[in-house]
Each structure stands twice: as structure tokens, then as C-alpha cells.
């Protein structure tokens, strides 16, 4: 029963969130990270053969329409928004 409640809760939490993935140059990384209201903190990975970084974060769905333009204004490129089916805390 506890596992079922965890899965249901995870589904409800996910409904209000989306996954945002983007690329950013090292010079703009800090300003982009400041914009991301991640659950804990964004995941940042060095891009292979590049000077930039890949960043991903789970953010509130209701902020996405203003967040994406702000990210672009601060140097983010290749932005992808993905739906989330479930978040297991």
C-alpha cells in the first residue's frame, strides 16, 4: 500500500513540473543557473569537445513560458522542455 501511495504522489507532483534541458557557454553558466528553480539543484555536465555545459532541471510548469525567454536572454541555447510522468521522492 505504501508503494502505491508513493507512486500516486509521484504522479501528482510530476503534473505540475517539466524537465528543462539546455546548453550554455561557461561564461553564462552562473547567470543561467540563478534562473532555474530546480527541485534541489540543476544537473550540470561538461559538453564533450566543447567549452560549454549541458544543464537540466525540473521546474514548475506554470513558469516555463517566462523561464525559456529569460534563459535565452542569459545565453542558454538548444533549450528542450520535456513532460514528466512521475517523480519518486
C-alpha positions in Angstrom: 0.0 0.0 0.0 2.9 2.4 0.9 4.5 1.8 -2.6 1.2 2.6 -4.3 0.8 5.9 -2.3 4.4 6.8 -3.2 3.7 6.2 -6.9 0.4 8.2 -6.8 2.1 11.0 -5.0 4.9 11.0 -7.6 2.4 11.3 -10.4 0.7 14.2 -8.8 3.9 16.0 -8.1 5.0 15.5 -11.8 1.8 17.0 -13.2 3.0 20.5 -12.2 6.6 20.1 -13.4 8.6 19.8 -16.6 12.2 18.9 -17.3 14.2 21.6 -19.0 17.4 20.8 -20.8 19.7 23.3 -22.4 23.3 24.2 -23.4 25.2 27.2 -22.2 28.7 28.6 -22.5 30.9 28.6 -19.4 30.8 32.5 -19.3 27.0 32.4 -18.9 26.6 29.4 -16.7 26.2 31.2 -13.4 23.5 33.6 -14.6 21.6 30.7 -16.2 21.8 28.6 -13.0 20.4 31.5 -11.0 17.3 31.5 -13.1 16.5 27.8 -12.6 14.1 27.0 -9.7 15.2 23.3 -9.6 13.8 20.8 -7.1 17.3 20.6 -5.4 19.8 22.0 -7.8 20.3 21.7 -11.6 22.4 18.9 -13.1 25.4 20.4 -15.0 27.6 18.4 -17.3 30.6 19.4 -19.4 29.9 19.1 -23.2 32.2 16.7 -25.0 34.7 18.5 -27.1 33.1 21.9 -26.3 33.7 24.8 -23.9 30.1 24.8 -22.8 27.9 22.9 -20.4 24.6 20.9 -20.6 22.2 21.8 -17.8 19.0 20.1 -16.8 16.4 20.9 -14.1 12.9 20.1 -13.1 10.9 23.3 -12.9 7.3 24.3 -12.2 5.3 24.0 -15.3 3.5 27.4 -14.7 6.8 29.2 -15.0 8.0 27.7 -18.3 6.5 30.4 -20.7 8.5 33.2 -19.0 11.5 31.0 -18.0 12.5 30.0 -21.5 12.8 33.6 -22.9 14.8 34.5 -19.7 17.1 31.6 -20.2 17.7 32.6 -23.8 18.3 36.2 -22.8 21.0 34.9 -20.4 22.8 32.8 -23.0 21.1 29.4 -23.0 20.8 27.6 -26.3 19.3 24.4 -27.6 16.5 24.5 -25.0 14.3 21.4 -24.6 11.1 21.2 -22.5 10.0 17.6 -21.7 6.9 16.4 -19.8 7.5 14.3 -16.7 5.3 11.2 -16.0 6.4 10.6 -12.4 8.7 11.9 -9.7 9.6 9.5 -7.0 10.7 11.3 -3.9 
